[in-house]
Amino acid sequence: MSTENLPQSPEQAPRKPRVAVVFGGRSSEHGISVVTAGAVLRAIDRTKYDVLPIGITQDGRWALTADEPERMAIVDRRQPSVDLLADSTEGGVILSVDPANREVVYSEPGSVPKALGEVDVVFPVLHGPYGEDGTLQGLLELSGVPYVGAGVLASAVGQDKEYMKRVFTSFGLPVGPYLVIRPREWTGDEQGARKRIAGFAGEHGWPLFIKPARAGSSIGINKVDSFEGLDEAIAEAQRHDPKIIVEALLRGREIECGVLEFEDGPRASVPAEIPPVQSHAYYDFEAKYIDSTPGLVPAPLTPEQTAEVQRLAVEAFEAASCEGLVRADFFLTEDGEFVINEINTMPGFTPISMYPKMWEASGVSYPELVDRLVQAALNRSTGLR
């Protein structure tokens, strides 16, 4: 029997890729992550992607949140939080660790779990431990879900300032003088740790910067000019991380450069310069996010200096086995040499963040930047690669 004249079923439109934007988290950078998520949610192309915002509260609960970017901003110097955005104070989002099942489930006490559909790619905009450090990336690898940005190893290296510097040194990249104090050393031989810091200060001079080894956004950092302020600075750094890093002052200009992975490999943006904020002794959290002055984009460098910092930024990206994106931070010292300070494998995407500004000045708009990152993640396999 001919089926030529029978009614035909209408063709279903292809499903749009579903992007889960995951933000918040348990680190001290929780609020900045929420601000970053707001910027990404505003920029992502809703005609091209379905979007599922998932917030992680400061106690680690995965929550469904309102898709309301306007509520994800710093207001009156107060940072937003996932708890204020969550649809429920008890419900939780569950991501399957079965690679054959990418379905997300929402569960609330006393209710039947609700299937929310499959997720095709995760855009993690968490900053700091429990998100940017390879922990979330490991979960996504187990789940078989593609994700934006660096993998497990690169994320861990990019979060730990000690091992980041060790990797850079092994690849011949220039780093400044530093000293690491591990928690066992501090608790077991505090006097010996102090002597090491004294010896470091004697060799490199004061001031010194005391930092949490695995934190970002300039949180927990203090500049100390003598032994008098050392104990307080160490206590503040250890409040964020039991392992601390001591760095010598490098006199010079602060230069940043973005790296983005294109089809033919990583490319560097035009660099930017971070001018001193006169009301702050150094580029701390408030100088960066609250009282910031606009960065200079592009940085006023010679063509040779620009080419050199771009080369070093791409080399740092490759040295740490990064994927997707990186912001590389440098000092241009008084003798004209670039020294790499650190990389950020998930740099800020806030409206005042330098990474998107550098790429905008390089010809890649904010929406295009977000789209490139999502597409690169969709085209990249999970697992060993």
Salt bridges, closest charged atoms under 4 A:
ASP50 OD1 - LYS16 NZ 3.58
ASP67 OD2 - ARG46 NH1 2.70
GLU68 OE1 - ARG71 NH1 2.87
ASP120 OD2 - ARG15 NH1 2.91
GLU132 OE1 - HIS127 ND1 3.94
GLU141 OE2 - ARG385 NH1 3.02
ASP160 OD2 - LYS243 NZ 2.92
GLU162 OE2 - ARG166 NE 3.00
GLU162 OE2 - ARG182 NH2 2.39
GLU162 OE1 - LYS243 NZ 2.80
GLU185 OE1 - ARG196 NH1 2.84
GLU190 OE2 - ARG194 NH2 2.75
GLU203 OE1 - HIS204 NE2 3.75
ASP231 OD1 - ARG194 NH1 2.54
GLU236 OE1 - ARG239 NE 3.06
GLU236 OE2 - HIS240 NE2 3.22
ASP241 OD1 - ARG214 NH2 2.69
GLU247 OE2 - LYS165 NZ 3.20
GLU247 OE1 - LYS211 NZ 2.65
GLU256 OE1 - ARG327 NE 3.57
GLU261 OE1 - ARG380 NH1 3.93
GLU263 OE1 - ARG372 NH1 3.54
ASP264 OD1 - ARG267 NH2 3.25
GLU273 OE1 - ARG253 NH2 2.76
ASP284 OD1 - HIS280 ND1 3.13
GLU286 OE1 - ARG77 NH2 2.88
ASP291 OD1 - ARG77 NH1 3.34
ASP291 OD2 - HIS280 NE2 3.10
GLU308 OE2 - ARG311 NH2 2.81
GLU315 OE2 - ARG311 NH1 2.48
GLU323 OE2 - ARG380 NE 3.62
GLU323 OE2 - ARG385 NE 2.79
ASP329 OD1 - ARG327 NE 2.88
GLU342 OE1 - LYS161 NZ 3.84
GLU368 OE2 - ARG372 NE 3.49
ASP371 OD1 - LYS48 NZ 3.05
